[in-house]
Amino acid sequence: MQAPPSADENQFYNDCLDAICAQFNRRGRTTEKRSQLTGLLRITGLQAWLIDELHAISSGHGTKQQHFMVVLKYLTNELQVPLVCAGTDEALSAIEADAQMKSRFTVLPLPLWREGEEYLRLLDSLEYRTPLRKPSNLASQDTANLILGLSGGTFSGILGLVQQAATRAIETGVERITPDVIMGLDERGDDAIERAG
C-alpha cells in the first residue's frame, strides 16, 4: 500500500482497510478501525506488509511522526509480519529518529539505472504496456541513451518520461515514441523533461 499523505493514524487505517476492500465505518473511532484491520489481516494470512512512499509522513509534526512510528511498531508486533518500506531519504530520517524502528530495518538503497540488459528489459516492458499503435523500439541505442540521460536514471524519472512521451505521441498522431517526440517534450514549455527526473 501507499503511505498516507501525512502521519495521520486514522487515515492510515482507512487506507489499509480500503486496500483490502473491507467494509468499515469511516467515521468510526480509530481504535475500532485498528482492531478491525488487525483482525482481518490475521484472517487473510498476511505474510509481509509493504508500504510505499513512506516519506509522506515527514510532512507531519515531529510528534505525529513519532506516533506514526509507534503505530507501525504496534502493528508489526501484533501481526508478527515483516514490514518493508520504500521512500526517499526523508523516510529514512523518520525511521532513524526512532531507535527501536531503526533496529528493525536494514537499509537497501536502490541504485540508479544504467546501460545494460536489465535496463533494456525495463524499456521493453514499458513499451509493451504503452498504448501506442506503432512500435517505438525504446531499447534501441539512441532512444535508450536519451531516456537514461534525461531521466537521471531513476525509475520514476524513466517511467514519467516514457508516459509523457507516449501522451505526446498520441496527441501528435505519431503513435510511437521517437527521440524527436522525447526532445519535443521540452519544447512544449511545460518542463516535462525536468519533472520526469
Sequence and secondary structure as in RCSB ss.txt:
>XXXX:A:sequence
MQAPPSADENQFYNDCLDAICAQFNRRGRTTEKRSQLTGLLRITGLQAWLIDELHAISSGHGTKQQHFMVVLKYL
TNELQVPLVCAGTDEALSAIEADAQMKSRFTVLPLPLWREGEEYLRLLDSLEYRTPLRKPSNLASQDTANLILGL
SGGTFSGILGLVQQAATRAIETGVERITPDVIMGLDERGDDAIERAG
>XXXX:A:secstr
 B  SSS HHHHHHHHHHHTT    TTS HHHHHHHHHHHHHHHT   EEEB GGGGGGS HHHHHHHHHHHHHH
HHHHT  EEE   HHHHHHHHTSHHHHHH          SSHHHHHHHHHHHHTS  SS   TTSHHHHHHHHHH
HTT HHHHHHHHHHHHHHHHHHT  S  HHHHHHHHHTTS HHHHH 
